[in-house]
Amino acid sequence: MFKRQRSKGGSSGSQNGDVPHSPVENQSVAPVAQSPARNSLQFYTQLAHGSPTAFVSGFSNVKELYEKIGECFDIPPSEILFCTLNTYKTDMKKLLGGQIGLEDFIFAHRKGRPKEVELIKSEDALGLTITDNGAGYAFIKRIKEGSVVYNISHIQVGDHIEKLNGENMVGKRHFEVAKALKDIPRGSTFTIRLVEPMKSGFANIAPKMTKINGVKKGYGSGKETLRFKATGQAQIQQQDSTMDAGVDKINNILESFMGINDSELATQIWELSLDKGNSMDFAEAIDNSDLAAFEFNDDVIIELWGAVTDARDGRI
């Protein structure tokens, strides 16, 4: 067992896929994108349900990105549930997390229809993996096959969890929402209020290459990424396959132990391990950071350190 003093603290990639399409007819007009200069870090963006193309720049974290997208399309940032990269679909494998490839195309998913579902918690675990958008909205990233909610058609991946039994979940982190779900007694009936993403107007349009200013371009093909740092700063980095493998494995551990999925958190854990040679130093680094609020137990620390060493040694 690790014997360490926990400090008190507060809570806290580039991907290939579908490429943007022509805007849906009868959409309100937003600023039309001009070809952005690469060194100005400007990114093409659309609303996932259909819009003209605009571009955003001058942001260093997710909240600022949502504000910039809101300015482009004249919508409140609070209307944005999450963003996907290089696809308008609600594809959680393409979810914008702690990094954006410099060639990535950003699709913003707006709030759609609210809905309430009453269900019985017949098992200890509901089978939901929760993540959040970094700006106050927790939502469903994965539903386990065969779980309590798997066959409930009204509960879908991408749904924002707005309320549980009337208690507001807006502004809570994913781990807080996951704990609230876990704390519902087995056998009890509860009500969950969800907000689904607005449905896409691109559903019947096939993927294609988009030609902008006469140049055919494959989005999501770059090797450099803009990474959001825990300090609030953003930094350009070369794509690192070792880091990507480690972050992915760390995320799987977070999901297994806590029922959450958070690439930014997983990246922060990876970065805390970079100059550490053993699990004790790694545990101390976590305890001396804002991640101490998660109160990871020794089993989690051991699993996380195992993911780090496996990635370093090329075993994953």
Residue pairs with C-beta under 8 A, 6 or more apart in sequence:
1 298
2 279
2 280
2 283
2 298
2 301
4 280
4 283
4 284
4 287
5 287
6 287
6 292
6 295
7 287
7 288
7 292
8 292
9 289
9 290
9 292
9 293
10 290
10 293
11 173
11 176
11 290
11 293
11 294
12 173
12 265
12 290
12 291
12 293
13 97
13 99
13 101
13 225
13 239
13 244
14 85
14 99
14 100
14 101
14 102
14 103
14 104
14 220
14 221
14 222
14 223
14 225
14 239
15 85
15 86
15 93
15 94
15 101
15 104
15 220
16 86
16 218
16 220
16 221
17 85
17 86
17 87
17 91
17 94
17 220
18 86
18 87
18 88
18 89
18 207
19 86
19 87
19 105
19 207
19 208
19 209
19 210
19 218
19 219
19 220
20 44
20 46
20 53
20 88
20 105
20 107
20 210
20 219
21 88
21 202
21 205
21 208
21 210
22 205
23 46
23 50
23 51
23 52
23 53
24 49
24 50
24 51
24 201
24 202
27 50
27 51
27 52
27 201
28 51
28 73
28 74
29 52
30 51
30 52
30 54
30 72
30 73
30 74
31 52
31 54
31 72
32 52
32 53
32 54
33 44
33 52
33 53
33 54
33 55
33 212
34 55
35 212
35 213
36 42
36 43
36 44
36 55
36 57
38 102
40 57
41 57
41 102
41 226
41 236
42 55
42 56
42 57
43 55
43 56
43 57
43 100
43 104
43 105
43 106
44 53
44 54
44 55
44 105
44 106
44 212
44 219
45 53
45 54
45 55
45 56
45 69
45 72
45 105
45 106
45 107
45 108
46 52
46 53
46 54
46 88
46 105
46 106
46 107
46 108
47 73
47 107
47 108
47 109
47 110
47 198
48 84
48 88
48 89
48 90
48 107
48 108
48 109
48 110
48 197
48 198
48 200
48 202
49 88
49 109
49 110
49 112
49 197
49 198
49 199
49 200
49 201
49 202
50 200
50 201
50 202
51 73
54 72
54 73
55 72
56 65
56 68
56 69
56 72
56 106
57 68
58 64
58 68
59 65
59 67
59 68
59 234
60 228
60 232
60 233
60 234
61 134
61 228
61 232
61 234
62 96
62 133
62 134
62 135
62 228
63 77
63 134
63 135
65 83
65 106
66 77
66 80
66 108
66 133
66 135
67 77
69 75
69 77
69 80
69 83
69 106
69 108
70 76
70 77
70 79
70 80
73 108
75 110
77 135
78 136
79 110
79 111
80 108
80 109
80 110
80 111
80 133
80 135
81 109
81 110
81 111
81 133
81 137
81 139
81 158
81 160
81 195
81 197
82 95
82 96
82 109
82 133
82 137
82 139
82 158
82 197
83 95
83 96
83 106
83 107
83 108
83 109
83 133
84 90
84 91
84 94
84 95
84 96
84 106
84 107
84 109
85 94
85 95
85 96
85 100
85 101
85 104
85 105
85 106
85 107
85 220
86 94
86 104
86 105
86 107
86 219
86 220
87 94
87 107
88 107
88 200
88 202
89 200
90 109
90 156
90 157
90 158
90 197
92 131
92 141
92 142
92 157
92 158
95 131
95 141
95 263
96 106
97 262
97 263
97 264
97 267
98 227
98 228
98 247
98 263
98 264
98 266
98 267
98 268
99 225
99 226
99 227
99 228
99 237
99 263
99 267
100 106
100 225
100 226
101 220
101 222
101 223
101 224
101 225
101 226
101 239
102 222
102 224
102 225
102 226
102 236
103 217
103 218
103 219
103 220
103 221
103 222
104 219
104 220
104 222
105 219
105 220
109 158
109 197
109 198
110 197
110 198
111 160
111 195
111 197
111 198
112 195
112 196
112 197
112 198
112 199
113 195
113 196
114 162
114 193
114 194
114 195
114 196
115 154
115 193
115 194
115 195
115 196
116 191
116 192
116 193
116 194
117 152
117 154
117 155
117 191
117 192
117 194
118 189
118 190
118 191
119 148
119 149
119 152
119 189
119 190
119 192
120 187
120 188
120 189
121 148
121 184
121 185
121 186
121 187
121 188
121 189
121 190
122 148
122 186
122 187
123 147
123 148
123 186
124 182
124 186
125 144
125 147
125 148
125 182
125 259
126 147
126 148
126 149
126 181
127 143
127 144
127 146
127 147
127 148
127 149
127 150
128 140
128 142
128 143
128 144
128 147
128 149
128 178
128 181
128 259
129 140
129 141
129 142
129 143
129 144
129 255
129 259
129 260
129 261
130 138
130 139
130 140
130 141
130 161
130 174
130 175
130 177
130 178
130 181
130 259
130 260
130 261
131 138
131 139
131 141
131 174
131 260
131 261
131 262
132 138
132 139
132 173
132 174
132 177
132 262
133 139
134 264
136 170
136 171
136 172
137 160
137 170
138 160
138 161
138 169
138 172
138 173
138 174
138 176
138 177
139 158
139 159
139 160
139 161
140 155
140 156
140 157
140 158
140 159
140 161
141 157
141 261
142 157
142 255
142 261
143 149
143 150
143 155
143 156
143 157
144 150
149 155
154 194
155 192
155 194
156 196
158 196
158 197
159 194
159 195
159 196
159 197
160 194
160 195
160 196
161 169
161 177
161 192
161 193
161 194
162 168
162 169
162 170
162 193
162 194
162 195
163 169
163 191
163 192
163 193
164 177
164 180
164 181
164 184
164 190
164 191
164 192
164 193
165 184
165 190
165 191
166 191
167 180
169 176
169 177
169 180
172 180
174 260
174 261
174 262
175 258
175 260
175 294
178 258
178 259
178 260
181 259
182 259
184 190
209 216
209 217
209 218
210 216
210 217
210 219
211 217
223 238
223 239
224 236
224 237
224 238
224 239
225 236
225 237
225 238
225 239
226 234
226 235
226 236
227 234
227 235
227 236
227 237
227 267
228 234
228 264
229 235
230 264
230 268
230 271
230 290
242 311
242 312
242 314
243 267
243 270
243 311
245 311
245 316
246 270
246 273
246 307
246 308
246 310
246 311
246 312
246 316
247 263
247 266
247 267
247 270
248 266
249 307
249 310
249 311
249 316
250 266
250 269
250 270
250 304
250 307
250 308
251 261
251 262
251 263
251 266
252 307
253 300
253 303
253 304
253 307
254 260
254 261
254 262
254 265
254 266
255 261
257 299
257 300
257 303
258 294
265 291
268 289
268 291
269 286
269 291
269 304
270 308
272 282
272 285
272 286
272 289
272 291
273 282
273 285
273 304
273 305
273 308
276 282
276 285
276 308
279 301
279 302
279 305
282 301
282 304
282 305
282 308
283 298
283 301
283 305
286 292
286 296
286 301
296 304
307 316
310 316
